[in-house]
Amino acid sequence: MRAVLVVLFLLFSAPARGAEEGAGIGPLQFLSLPQFAAIISKDIQFLDDALSIENFLTALDGQPPDWPAIYGHGHHDPEHDDRLFALNRERDASRAGNSALANRIAFRWSGELSRFDPEVQGFSVAVGPVFTTTRWGQVRFKPDDLPGGLKTIPPADSSDRLQRELAAGKTVELAVIIIGRLIPEESIVYDFSHDREGLGLIMPFVQVEEVHYVLSP
């Protein structure tokens, strides 16, 4: 019985990998986010709250930018773009050779089940970014080479129930956990939010290695 449970665990925790055929297809795991964080490899930093993201940025770039000084008089300030460009070039240069660039990280995007695909016995997944407010500014992780056609396959005893819920018009939300490493030559981009004047926006660019689908019970 123990061996059967181990096999089931390995089956349902297997990721969808970015470099393989059908990379966007993976099992649906019924776990809370803390449970998921507890079972991933210990060398992976799970960046899913302000504190963990701030510590991650501190290890890479030391301290937050002086956003008011960079923003100046706003987007119409003639030197606004020059200051932002200089910030990014300065941070890129100081980050070069930092061992933290090689660390594996995990972050969360929001997901939603959509059409059922009988061919794979799974659901298409619509995804969107998550914005996290930190003392550094607003952080949005950007995955590079995210597989197209994201789909997740639930356990057989849950598939019919999820299909009925979707048919009844219910929205089924899930977490899409993306694992990878920063892209060394374009690891973090600093910008300003388009939604709130003067709010700094920080975008770590991550080369996708794995995709996981997690539906909290």
C-alpha positions as CSV (number, residue, x, y, z in Angstrom):
1,M,0.0,0.0,0.0
2,R,2.8,2.4,0.9
3,A,4.4,1.8,-2.6
4,V,1.1,2.6,-4.3
5,L,0.8,5.9,-2.4
6,V,4.4,6.8,-3.4
7,V,3.6,6.1,-7.0
8,L,0.4,8.2,-6.8
9,F,2.3,11.1,-5.2
10,L,4.9,11.1,-7.9
11,L,2.2,11.0,-10.6
12,F,0.3,13.9,-9.3
13,S,3.3,16.0,-8.4
14,A,4.9,15.7,-11.8
15,P,5.4,19.1,-13.4
16,A,4.7,20.3,-16.9
17,R,8.3,21.1,-18.1
18,G,9.1,24.0,-20.4
19,A,11.5,22.2,-22.7
20,E,9.5,19.1,-23.6
21,E,6.8,18.4,-26.1
22,G,3.4,19.0,-24.5
23,A,5.2,21.1,-21.9
24,G,2.1,23.0,-20.9
25,I,0.2,19.8,-19.8
26,G,0.4,18.7,-16.2
27,P,-1.6,17.1,-13.4
28,L,-4.0,19.1,-11.2
29,Q,-2.8,18.9,-7.6
30,F,-5.3,19.4,-4.8
31,L,-3.1,21.2,-2.3
32,S,-2.9,24.4,-0.3
33,L,-0.1,26.7,-1.3
34,P,1.8,26.0,2.0
35,Q,1.5,22.3,1.3
36,F,2.8,22.8,-2.2
37,A,5.7,24.9,-0.9
38,A,6.6,22.2,1.6
39,I,7.0,19.5,-1.1
40,I,9.0,21.3,-3.8
41,S,12.8,21.0,-3.9
42,K,14.6,22.7,-1.0
43,D,16.8,24.6,-3.5
44,I,13.8,26.5,-4.9
45,Q,12.8,29.9,-3.4
46,F,9.0,30.2,-3.4
47,L,8.3,33.9,-3.8
48,D,4.7,34.3,-3.0
49,D,4.5,37.1,-0.4
50,A,6.0,40.6,0.0
51,L,8.6,39.6,2.5
52,S,10.1,36.7,0.5
53,I,10.1,38.9,-2.6
54,E,11.8,41.8,-0.8
55,N,14.5,39.4,0.5
56,F,15.0,38.1,-3.0
57,L,15.4,41.6,-4.4
58,T,17.7,42.7,-1.6
59,A,20.0,39.7,-2.4
60,L,20.2,40.8,-6.0
61,D,20.1,44.6,-5.9
62,G,20.7,45.7,-2.4
63,Q,18.1,48.4,-1.8
64,P,15.0,49.8,-3.5
65,P,15.4,52.6,-6.0
66,D,14.6,56.2,-5.0
67,W,11.4,56.2,-7.0
68,P,10.3,59.9,-6.3
69,A,13.7,61.1,-7.5
70,I,13.5,59.0,-10.7
71,Y,9.9,59.9,-11.4
72,G,10.6,63.6,-10.9
73,H,7.7,65.6,-12.5
74,G,6.2,62.5,-14.1
75,H,6.0,61.0,-17.5
76,H,6.2,64.4,-19.1
77,D,9.5,65.3,-17.3
78,P,12.0,65.5,-20.1
79,E,14.6,63.6,-18.1
80,H,12.2,60.9,-16.7
81,D,13.1,58.3,-19.3
82,D,16.8,59.0,-19.1
83,R,16.8,58.5,-15.3
84,L,14.8,55.2,-15.7
85,F,17.2,54.0,-18.4
86,A,20.2,54.9,-16.2
87,L,18.7,53.0,-13.2
88,N,18.3,49.8,-15.3
89,R,21.8,50.0,-16.7
90,E,23.3,50.6,-13.3
91,R,21.4,47.8,-11.7
92,D,22.3,45.4,-14.5
93,A,26.0,46.2,-14.1
94,S,26.0,45.8,-10.3
95,R,24.1,42.5,-10.5
96,A,26.5,40.9,-12.9
97,G,28.3,37.9,-11.3
98,N,25.9,37.8,-8.4
99,S,25.5,34.1,-7.4
100,A,21.8,34.7,-6.6
101,L,21.1,35.0,-10.3
102,A,21.6,31.2,-10.6
103,N,19.0,30.4,-7.9
104,R,15.9,28.5,-8.9
105,I,12.7,30.4,-8.0
106,A,9.0,29.8,-8.0
107,F,6.2,32.3,-8.4
108,R,2.5,32.3,-8.8
109,W,0.2,33.4,-11.6
110,S,-3.5,33.2,-11.3
111,G,-5.3,30.6,-13.4
112,E,-8.8,29.6,-14.3
113,L,-10.2,26.4,-15.8
114,S,-11.9,26.7,-19.1
115,R,-12.8,24.2,-21.9
116,F,-12.6,20.5,-21.3
117,D,-10.4,18.7,-23.8
118,P,-11.5,15.0,-24.1
119,E,-8.3,14.2,-26.1
120,V,-6.1,14.7,-23.0
121,Q,-8.9,14.3,-20.4
122,G,-8.0,17.7,-19.0
123,F,-8.9,21.4,-19.0
124,S,-7.5,24.4,-20.8
125,V,-6.1,26.9,-18.3
126,A,-6.4,30.7,-18.8
127,V,-3.6,32.6,-16.9
128,G,-2.8,36.1,-15.8
129,P,-0.1,37.8,-13.8
130,V,-0.2,38.4,-10.1
131,F,1.0,41.9,-8.8
132,T,2.5,42.0,-5.3
133,T,2.9,45.3,-3.4
134,T,6.2,45.5,-1.6
135,R,8.3,48.3,-0.1
136,W,10.3,48.1,-3.3
137,G,7.3,48.9,-5.4
138,Q,4.8,46.7,-7.3
139,V,6.3,43.3,-8.4
140,R,5.2,41.3,-11.4
141,F,7.1,38.2,-12.5
142,K,7.3,37.7,-16.2
143,P,7.8,34.2,-17.5
144,D,9.9,33.7,-20.7
145,D,9.1,30.9,-23.0
146,L,5.9,30.0,-21.2
147,P,4.4,27.0,-23.0
148,G,1.4,27.6,-25.1
149,G,-1.8,25.6,-24.7
150,L,-1.7,25.3,-20.9
151,K,-3.8,22.3,-19.8
152,T,-4.2,20.5,-16.5
153,I,-5.4,16.9,-16.0
154,P,-7.4,16.3,-12.8
155,P,-7.6,13.0,-11.0
156,A,-10.3,10.8,-12.6
157,D,-12.6,11.0,-9.7
158,S,-12.7,14.8,-9.9
159,S,-13.0,15.4,-13.6
160,D,-16.8,14.9,-13.9
161,R,-17.5,17.2,-10.9
162,L,-15.3,20.0,-12.4
163,Q,-17.0,19.6,-15.8
164,R,-20.4,20.0,-14.1
165,E,-19.3,23.1,-12.2
166,L,-18.0,24.7,-15.4
167,A,-21.2,23.8,-17.2
168,A,-23.2,25.4,-14.5
169,G,-21.3,28.7,-15.0
170,K,-19.1,28.4,-11.9
171,T,-15.6,29.9,-12.1
172,V,-12.9,27.5,-11.0
173,E,-9.8,29.3,-10.0
174,L,-6.4,27.8,-9.4
175,A,-2.8,28.8,-8.9
176,V,-0.3,28.3,-11.7
177,I,3.1,27.9,-10.1
178,I,6.0,28.7,-12.5
179,I,9.6,27.5,-11.6
180,G,12.7,28.7,-13.4
181,R,15.8,31.0,-13.2
182,L,16.3,34.6,-13.9
183,I,17.5,35.4,-17.4
184,P,21.1,36.7,-16.7
185,E,21.2,39.4,-19.5
186,E,17.8,40.8,-18.7
187,S,17.0,39.6,-15.2
188,I,15.1,42.5,-13.7
189,V,13.5,45.5,-15.4
190,Y,12.5,48.6,-13.5
191,D,9.6,50.7,-14.7
192,F,6.6,52.7,-13.5
193,S,3.0,51.4,-13.1
194,H,0.6,52.4,-15.9
195,D,-2.3,52.3,-13.4
196,R,-1.0,54.4,-10.5
197,E,1.1,57.5,-11.0
198,G,4.6,57.4,-9.5
199,L,4.4,53.7,-8.4
200,G,7.5,51.7,-9.2
201,L,7.0,48.5,-11.1
202,I,9.6,45.7,-10.9
203,M,9.6,42.9,-13.4
204,P,11.9,39.9,-12.9
205,F,12.2,37.9,-16.1
206,V,12.3,34.2,-15.6
207,Q,13.2,31.4,-18.0
208,V,10.5,28.8,-17.5
209,E,11.6,25.3,-16.4
210,E,8.5,23.8,-14.9
211,V,4.8,24.6,-14.6
212,H,2.5,23.3,-11.8
213,Y,-1.2,23.5,-11.4
214,V,-2.5,23.8,-7.8
215,L,-6.2,23.9,-6.7
216,S,-6.6,24.6,-3.0
217,P,-9.1,22.3,-1.4
